[in-house]
Amino acid sequence: MTASPATTPPPGARIPTQDLGLISPDDLRSAGIYDGCFGCGKDVADGLQVERTSSDGTFVHGHFHVGDRHQGAPGLAHGGLLATAMDEILGTAAWSLGRMAVTGRLETDYRMPVPVGSTVYLKAWCTGVEGRKIYLRSEGRLNDPDGPIAVEAAALFVEVPAVHFTQER
Ligand SMILES: CCCCC/C=C\C/C=C\C/C=C\C/C=C\CCCC(=O)SCCNC(=O)CCNC(=O)[C@H](O)C(C)(C)COP(=O)(O)OP(=O)(O)OC[C@H]1O[C@@H](n2cnc3c(N)ncnc32)[C@H](O)[C@@H]1OP(=O)(O)O
């Protein structure tokens, strides 16, 4: 992955090990908080419906199925949707560290076309934290957790206060 300086942690940035586990859409729904995410909302018919499957303090994993509604070129996934999938799993990795954070910068490398009908297996991990800045990487593999890398990303997430998500911001 060719990451820019903005998404590369500075020397000495620490890598946190805290793992709060996955916050699933079901958790959010039952808490009455949130059900409308384009990336993971189960009831968002045209969304990606990314399913998060595990978190072990280093890596978070998930997957999604590429449907007709995700097409760009005929029969192939749209690149913007693949970037969205990267954003989703990167955000999951940041939040599973107990950090309320939003995407500041997202860089994506597309390595292979992703056909409609594929399942993309997602993985993300933190490469360093400095102050409010959280550096992360992710990858999406084709049709198998160990399949070829079709898309990969580097990102800078920035920690924000809860008011970021309210009308009062
Ligand atoms: C997000 C999910 C919400 C859901 C909530 C509900 C339930 C949660 C449950 C589960 C969550 C699980 C998973 C999450 C899933 C998906 C994640 C999706 C994430 C998104 O899809 S989220 C939407 C897109 N996102 C935005 O909508 C952000 C808009 N934006 C801003 O809100 C501000 O722009 C902000 C806050 C980014 C910074 O603003 P600010 O004023 O607070 O701080 P400031 O500007 O000082 O930046 C501080 C330091 O970051 C550096 N920095 C900032 N941006 C940079 C850039 N682009 N390039 C290089 N460096 C950058 C500065 O250079 C400085 O660095 P330094 O400290 O060294 O000077």
The ligand as a Tripos MOL2 file, in Angstrom:
@<TRIPOS>MOLECULE
LIG
   69    71     1     0     0
SMALL
NO_CHARGES

@<TRIPOS>ATOM
      1 C1        -18.6330    7.6280   12.3710 C.3       1 LIG1
      2 C2        -19.6930    6.6790   12.7830 C.3       1 LIG1
      3 C3        -20.8790    7.3610   13.4530 C.3       1 LIG1
      4 C4        -21.7990    6.3600   14.0320 C.3       1 LIG1
      5 C5        -22.1940    6.6810   15.4810 C.3       1 LIG1
      6 C6        -23.0840    5.6500   16.0700 C.2       1 LIG1
      7 C7        -22.6540    4.5110   16.6590 C.2       1 LIG1
      8 C8        -21.2640    4.0820   16.6540 C.3       1 LIG1
      9 C9        -21.1580    2.6060   16.6220 C.2       1 LIG1
     10 C10       -20.2300    1.9520   15.9640 C.2       1 LIG1
     11 C11       -19.1830    2.5940   15.1230 C.3       1 LIG1
     12 C12       -18.5570    1.5510   14.3400 C.2       1 LIG1
     13 C13       -18.0040    1.7750   13.1630 C.2       1 LIG1
     14 C14       -17.9000    3.0720   12.4790 C.3       1 LIG1
     15 C15       -18.2020    2.8010   11.0830 C.2       1 LIG1
     16 C16       -17.9440    3.5740   10.0460 C.2       1 LIG1
     17 C17       -17.0780    4.7210   10.0740 C.3       1 LIG1
     18 C18       -17.4700    5.7340    9.0270 C.3       1 LIG1
     19 C19       -16.6560    6.9480    9.3160 C.3       1 LIG1
     20 C20       -17.1020    8.0890    8.5090 C.2       1 LIG1
     21 O1        -17.3990    7.9940    7.3550 O.2       1 LIG1
     22 S1        -17.1260    9.6140    9.2790 S.3       1 LIG1
     23 C21       -17.8050   10.6830    8.0260 C.3       1 LIG1
     24 C22       -16.7630   11.3500    7.1650 C.3       1 LIG1
     25 N1        -15.9390   12.2340    7.9220 N.am      1 LIG1
     26 C23       -16.3440   13.4250    8.3500 C.2       1 LIG1
     27 O2        -17.4650   13.8220    8.1500 O.2       1 LIG1
     28 C24       -15.3300   14.2650    9.0590 C.3       1 LIG1
     29 C25       -15.5050   15.7380    8.6990 C.3       1 LIG1
     30 N2        -14.3740   16.5020    9.2200 N.am      1 LIG1
     31 C26       -14.3600   16.9700   10.4850 C.2       1 LIG1
     32 O3        -15.3110   16.8740   11.2230 O.2       1 LIG1
     33 C27       -13.0710   17.6120   10.9090 C.3       1 LIG1
     34 O4        -12.3450   18.0900    9.8230 O.3       1 LIG1
     35 C28       -12.1840   16.6580   11.7810 C.3       1 LIG1
     36 C29       -12.9600   16.1990   13.0140 C.3       1 LIG1
     37 C30       -11.7120   15.4640   10.9440 C.3       1 LIG1
     38 C31       -10.9400   17.4340   12.2420 C.3       1 LIG1
     39 O5        -11.3520   18.7090   12.6680 O.3       1 LIG1
     40 P1        -10.9840   19.3220   14.0960 P.3       1 LIG1
     41 O6        -11.2680   20.7930   14.0200 O.co2     1 LIG1
     42 O7        -11.6300   18.5640   15.1740 O.co2     1 LIG1
     43 O8         -9.4310   19.0720   14.2690 O.3       1 LIG1
     44 P2         -8.1940   19.5980   13.3810 P.3       1 LIG1
     45 O9         -8.6250   20.1750   12.0780 O.co2     1 LIG1
     46 O10        -7.3410   20.4360   14.2770 O.co2     1 LIG1
     47 O11        -7.4440   18.2150   13.0610 O.3       1 LIG1
     48 C32        -6.8710   17.4560   14.1180 C.3       1 LIG1
     49 C33        -5.5370   16.9030   13.5950 C.3       1 LIG1
     50 O12        -5.8530   16.0330   12.4750 O.3       1 LIG1
     51 C34        -5.2130   16.4940   11.2850 C.3       1 LIG1
     52 N3         -6.1070   16.2780   10.1520 N.ar      1 LIG1
     53 C35        -7.4440   16.4370   10.1380 C.ar      1 LIG1
     54 N4         -7.9330   16.1590    8.9240 N.ar      1 LIG1
     55 C36        -6.8570   15.8080    8.1750 C.ar      1 LIG1
     56 C37        -6.7090   15.4010    6.8150 C.ar      1 LIG1
     57 N5         -7.7660   15.3050    6.0070 N.pl3     1 LIG1
     58 N6         -5.4890   15.1110    6.3600 N.ar      1 LIG1
     59 C38        -4.4130   15.2010    7.1770 C.ar      1 LIG1
     60 N7         -4.4920   15.5710    8.4750 N.ar      1 LIG1
     61 C39        -5.7020   15.8770    8.9500 C.ar      1 LIG1
     62 C40        -4.9440   17.9490   11.5400 C.3       1 LIG1
     63 O13        -3.8620   18.4130   10.7330 O.3       1 LIG1
     64 C41        -4.6200   17.9770   13.0190 C.3       1 LIG1
     65 O14        -3.3000   17.5190   13.1850 O.3       1 LIG1
     66 P3         -2.3460   18.1870   14.2880 P.3       1 LIG1
     67 O15        -2.9920   17.9960   15.6260 O.co2     1 LIG1
     68 O16        -1.0320   17.4820   14.1590 O.co2     1 LIG1
     69 O17        -2.2410   19.6390   13.9120 O.co2     1 LIG1
@<TRIPOS>BOND
     1     1     2 1
     2     2     3 1
     3     3     4 1
     4     4     5 1
     5     5     6 1
     6     6     7 2
     7     7     8 1
     8     8     9 1
     9     9    10 2
    10    10    11 1
    11    11    12 1
    12    12    13 2
    13    13    14 1
    14    14    15 1
    15    15    16 2
    16    16    17 1
    17    17    18 1
    18    18    19 1
    19    19    20 1
    20    20    21 2
    21    20    22 1
    22    22    23 1
    23    23    24 1
    24    24    25 1
    25    25    26 1
    26    26    27 2
    27    26    28 1
    28    28    29 1
    29    29    30 1
    30    30    31 1
    31    31    32 2
    32    31    33 1
    33    33    34 1
    34    33    35 1
    35    35    36 1
    36    35    37 1
    37    35    38 1
    38    38    39 1
    39    39    40 1
    40    40    41 2
    41    40    42 1
    42    40    43 1
    43    43    44 1
    44    44    45 2
    45    44    46 1
    46    44    47 1
    47    47    48 1
    48    48    49 1
    49    49    50 1
    50    49    64 1
    51    50    51 1
    52    51    52 1
    53    51    62 1
    54    52    53 ar
    55    52    61 ar
    56    53    54 ar
    57    54    55 ar
    58    55    56 ar
    59    55    61 ar
    60    56    57 1
    61    56    58 ar
    62    58    59 ar
    63    59    60 ar
    64    60    61 ar
    65    62    63 1
    66    62    64 1
    67    64    65 1
    68    65    66 1
    69    66    67 2
    70    66    68 1
    71    66    69 1
@<TRIPOS>SUBSTRUCTURE
     1 LIG1         1 GROUP 0 **** ****
